Amino acid sequence: MKKILSVFLLSVILFSSLSFAQTGMNPNSLPPNEASEYLRPLSTWFGTYLNSGTYYDADVSELFGFKFNLIGLWTLIPDDQKTFQPNPQISGVENVDPSATVFGNKASYYLGSNGFYTYPTGLSLNAVPMGIYQFAGSFYNTELMLRFFPKVKFGDAKVGIFGFGIKHEISSHIPLLPVHISVQILYNNFALEYIGDDPVNYTKIKSNNFAFNVHASKTFAGMFIVYSGLQYESSTMDFGYYFEDENNSYPELGNQVQNLSIDGDNSIRFTLGGAVKLGFFVVNADVNLTKLTTFTTGLSLDF
């Protein structure tokens, strides 16, 4: 499991620079109720990552327009996303200290009737750098955005990303409004599947993310853009894994595949940023205040 998730975070999502080889991350050892809490910050991160970087200007071309964007993101991991409260459903075991989530570090432990158990550690991350690309075409003040990373095989894992957004400039219907205002609906999906010869390594991830925002922008001197937006967003991660119960503490659940549905802690996001347009080239940067504060920067071709 550690190897699979490391490949996914290291190489798959557009070749991040993360390095996890020395971690003790092993969700296989967790029963479903605790695996959900261990992985919930990952579901939250997916929603934060895939719902970021979708605009820098509320002005949508009245005729034909085209954009290609390269986006970099830096997501901060707060302390409350690094630990969870264990809840071993085992007779005689209670008051276990908080333990690391997938992003945390310090693992907890307990002594049960079937032996000594140590929780997995996490990736010990304070921030996650990442990137993504997207295309957009517009016509009659309406823009269609597309993100597409076709399912590619990385060793024994298949991974793909698909996302789209629809945006309409509502200020085009309001004469003499001093700012541009648009509404946007977004859907993004990430999918990973690993089915090897050893069932212990079975992993299946499907992250579905939805967002709706209203954003506004103002252009100064024909090249400087200030923009801001308010967004509602949600995320759900379906996670399949093989629960390896070495201590036989959960005889009805252990040593078989478990399928989880984990909601992320995504809800409201506020974005504030600026851009500079130099001919067909646009450089932008913004801050996104949400559960996981995220900074984005972009380089775009805008025709």
GINOR-V475378 format. One line per field, one symbol per residue. ss: DSSP state (@ for helix, = for strand, . for the rest). phi: phi as a letter, one per 20 degrees, with the letter a starting at -180 (. if undefined). A space follows every 10 residues. Layout:
# GINOR-V475378
ss: ???
phi: ???
This chain:
# GINOR-V475378
ss: .@@@@@@@@@ @@........ ......@@@. .@@@@@@@@@ @@@@@@@@@@ .......... ....====== ======..@@ @.==...... ........== ........== ==..====.. ......==== =========. .========= ====..==== =========@ @@@......= ========== ====....@@ @.======== ========== ...======= ========== ===....... .....===== ===....=== ========.. =========. ...======= ==.
phi: .gffffggee deflmfefcd feedfbfged fgfeffffeg gffffgffff edmeabbeed gfdebbcccd cdccdedfff ddccefbfec gndblffgcf egdeceeebb ddfdpecdff edeldebceb bacbdbccbl mccddccbcg gcedmeddcb cbbbbcccef ffecfmffce ccdbdccccc ccbccefeff egbcccddcc bcccccbcdd lmbdddcbac cebbbcdecd beeeefelec fedflbfdcd cdefeebdcd dcbbbcdcme ecdcbbddeb gdgcdcbbcc dcd
